[in-house]
């Protein structure tokens, strides 16, 4: 019996939260796509991730690296040396490829509503939509055709001086399904090794 393929996580926004999630996902063998409009932010997060996971994963770009593909729009000079990391400036590409769509952008209601509209338009039929922001998840879920697959997450990263694991807390929308909650709990607790509920 063959193993199911590892899920792909799209992180929208090359932010510190995206870096925290990406580092843990890459270290645990998951495929990560980071989308951002800024070359400099993508380059910075790529360099930071090389430092964080590079010791465990020193490898050349893999066959699935789309960093310099036409879909990405991202400069080949900043291509990721981590095989299971893709950097892109094509949000549509990131959304279409991923099983988990995680919005890590700063809170701006108009931006978040537009983002969840794009998730709804381009996502796989089973993709889960997640926000790390503080805008109520019910407001975002309400504009989608799949409110059962929407939820929010709050992450708390301990300081570098402690050995504690980052923690997470899932916040379901009113219509979030039990399956979505179970799938996200498994992702963050087991695949990403966060502590929490």
Steps between C-alpha positions, in 0.01 A plus 500: 500500500651835400507797734273794425696798369591768752267797489605828344469817705469842336604791720370830372738771613872463575449596865655380829195276556547351153868440579413321827248271327723442197805406708305235690326372186824469303680332790218244512502428126195697389496698177473878551417778255552858618332776301582867533499799264842614624826358360689623806262335750514170309878516486521582872271216606689258275831599660354474851355157428836382365653589836219342703460173308820498295694290746238226477427537129805592297395427145479655155170616347277203437308408186187660643664837567299758306698800626605602152197375313282727287218453751700645784632826364779466758860558408712188440785666688305462822393138440461294813766236565249305710339225294153517654474881499360705211496878484252674274341829412202325344229467761285300258782245459545472877128453559449240225787281625417489869297301749525761777477871417634705789461876496782656706455859382446793741138573583321706235137404446493594132817300427375197697162500327670516160736221603222267614316575175811386310528191722139417417552555127824305442534244783476123474155372601635369831744782589470654845507879541680631810572850625751595768351849536253635752218583258206275601513179299121506458533824301749335264324164479172670410632617162602147394299208367673274754468650850534146635867504391594837657659568837741728682809409693693688765868414533722585793872458448703488823814707528827356370618459860249227580482144376120513484325411179283760325134465590186528291131556561242428229199730471222348290241696309138423587481260205848345525460124466632249754711350219667838433576540870641148525712543185645832621564367849692209347696736275610737775544247780652204317639619168626839618566400863327797666348462845139598550137439419 
